Amino acid sequence: MTIAVLGAGMVGRAIALDLANDYLVTSFDINAANLAVLNKRSETIKTVVADLTQTSEYLNWVSSFDLVVTAVPGFMGYKTLEAVIDIGKNVVDISFFPEDALQLNMLAKEKGVTAITDCGVAPGMSNFILGRYNSEMKINSFACYVGGLPKERKPPFQYKAPFSPIDVIQEYIRPARLVENGTIVTKPALSDREYISFKEIGELEAFNTDGLRSLIYTMKHIPEMKEKTLRYPGHVDLIIALKQTGFFDTNPIRVKESEMIPLDFTSKLLVNEWKLEPEEEEFTVMKVILKSDDKTVEYSLYDEYDPQTKTSSMARTTGYTCTAAVNLIAKDLFNEKGVFPPELIGKDKTCFDFILEYLKERKVIWKPQIHAL
């Protein structure tokens, strides 16, 4: 099988390297430096310098491949996925764009395409877990807490971005949709702060972000649903200060003889401040909590940077969930046509168990607990 991986950032590279163990992989990216890292790590992965915003070129680029993985920044994710589906290629997507991927469902069916979307750690594994248990019990509430953080708490932000800082800022800007009492409500990002203790790292602060995505539409029967992002205590206050001061504004301002957009300026600065250095130690921590009338199901994850493969934890936990889904299609374990967020696949026990075992083989280990109420 031949696979095209669109995007060779930190997660895209991990995806390409993992898939190259079993398949013929070609990686596409506009950044030659990203591709050079792959060339050093693998002799079998082919690389192509390509401006992936030029979706009109996709027919020339990916028509010869059996399957496509889209791992581009969120702002270009929807158009990328749409272009790949329109060409008629099966696809697994981790670009986490703000648009509703289910709008492409009819196109995928018309083209005979299997498209698995939002297939990372969160969204991604959280959806798989919810989908699995939704088929077994009446769920009253769903909560997901997730964060990727550096081990070294360097002031002032105590944060490094294990994926695109631009996408991180969007999490801090985009209003958060939650479900409360069976109704979709919208709250400001960074709101409803709470503190949670984890045995591996101590206390973290959690706050609302817009992470429910497809669950709002596919799990309408669950009356309480939320996703919260985790950071070291104190981080949120700094972000709120930047936000209130206007550093995330998108309206141009005049500075001397030039006009500039504050968000572009802030993003440029934070790319450097939040850059995760090569081989810098970081971790991913996550907790998924499902409650019914008589029990609580909890899945926990704590994963660290892998010094052997020199792969970040966020790249491992996100990328390997994606490659597990690629294998669901490649091994014909899932072949329905249309657009499928992970919760619609997780209901199949064979698929769910395959995902968990695939991750376990790569030392990404989810720990389940069930408590009677």
Rosetta blueprint (number, residue, H / E / L):
1 M L
2 T E
3 I E
4 A E
5 V E
6 L E
7 G L
8 A L
9 G L
10 M H
11 V H
12 G H
13 R H
14 A H
15 I H
16 A H
17 L H
18 D H
19 L H
20 A L
21 N L
22 D L
23 Y L
24 L E
25 V E
26 T E
27 S E
28 F E
29 D E
30 I L
31 N L
32 A H
33 A H
34 N H
35 L H
36 A H
37 V H
38 L H
39 N H
40 K H
41 R H
42 S L
43 E L
44 T L
45 I L
46 K E
47 T E
48 V E
49 V E
50 A L
51 D L
52 L L
53 T L
54 Q L
55 T H
56 S H
57 E H
58 Y H
59 L H
60 N H
61 W H
62 V H
63 S L
64 S L
65 F L
66 D L
67 L E
68 V E
69 V E
70 T E
71 A L
72 V L
73 P L
74 G H
75 F H
76 M H
77 G H
78 Y H
79 K H
80 T H
81 L H
82 E H
83 A H
84 V H
85 I H
86 D H
87 I H
88 G L
89 K L
90 N E
91 V E
92 V E
93 D E
94 I L
95 S L
96 F L
97 F L
98 P L
99 E L
100 D L
101 A H
102 L H
103 Q H
104 L H
105 N H
106 M H
107 L H
108 A H
109 K H
110 E H
111 K H
112 G L
113 V L
114 T E
115 A E
116 I E
117 T L
118 D L
119 C L
120 G E
121 V E
122 A L
123 P L
124 G E
125 M H
126 S H
127 N H
128 F H
129 I H
130 L H
131 G H
132 R H
133 Y H
134 N H
135 S L
136 E L
137 M L
138 K L
139 I L
140 N L
141 S E
142 F E
143 A E
144 C E
145 Y E
146 V E
147 G E
148 G E
149 L E
150 P E
151 K L
152 E L
153 R L
154 K L
155 P L
156 P L
157 F L
158 Q L
159 Y L
160 K L
161 A E
162 P L
163 F L
164 S L
165 P H
166 I H
167 D H
168 V H
169 I H
170 Q H
171 E H
172 Y H
173 I H
174 R L
175 P L
176 A E
177 R E
178 L E
179 V E
180 E E
181 N L
182 G L
183 T E
184 I E
185 V E
186 T E
187 K E
188 P L
189 A L
190 L L
191 S L
192 D L
193 R L
194 E E
195 Y E
196 I E
197 S E
198 F E
199 K L
200 E L
201 I L
202 G E
203 E E
204 L E
205 E E
206 A E
207 F E
208 N E
209 T L
210 D L
211 G L
212 L L
213 R L
214 S L
215 L H
216 I H
217 Y H
218 T H
219 M L
220 K L
221 H L
222 I L
223 P L
224 E E
225 M E
226 K E
227 E E
228 K E
229 T E
230 L E
231 R E
232 Y L
233 P L
234 G L
235 H H
236 V H
237 D H
238 L H
239 I H
240 I H
241 A H
242 L H
243 K H
244 Q H
245 T H
246 G L
247 F L
248 F L
249 D L
250 T L
251 N L
252 P L
253 I E
254 R E
255 V E
256 K L
257 E L
258 S E
259 E E
260 M E
261 I L
262 P H
263 L H
264 D H
265 F H
266 T H
267 S H
268 K H
269 L H
270 L H
271 V H
272 N H
273 E H
274 W L
275 K E
276 L L
277 E L
278 P L
279 E L
280 E L
281 E L
282 E E
283 F E
284 T E
285 V E
286 M E
287 K E
288 V E
289 I E
290 L E
291 K E
292 S L
293 D L
294 D L
295 K E
296 T E
297 V E
298 E E
299 Y E
300 S E
301 L E
302 Y E
303 D E
304 E E
305 Y L
306 D E
307 P L
308 Q L
309 T L
310 K L
311 T E
312 S L
313 S H
314 M H
315 A H
316 R H
317 T H
318 T H
319 G H
320 Y H
321 T H
322 C H
323 T H
324 A H
325 A H
326 V H
327 N H
328 L H
329 I H
330 A H
331 K L
332 D L
333 L L
334 F L
335 N L
336 E L
337 K L
338 G E
339 V E
340 F E
341 P L
342 P L
343 E H
344 L H
345 I H
346 G H
347 K L
348 D L
349 K H
350 T H
351 C H
352 F H
353 D H
354 F H
355 I H
356 L H
357 E H
358 Y H
359 L H
360 K H
361 E H
362 R L
363 K L
364 V L
365 I L
366 W E
367 K E
368 P E
369 Q E
370 I E
371 H E
372 A E
373 L L
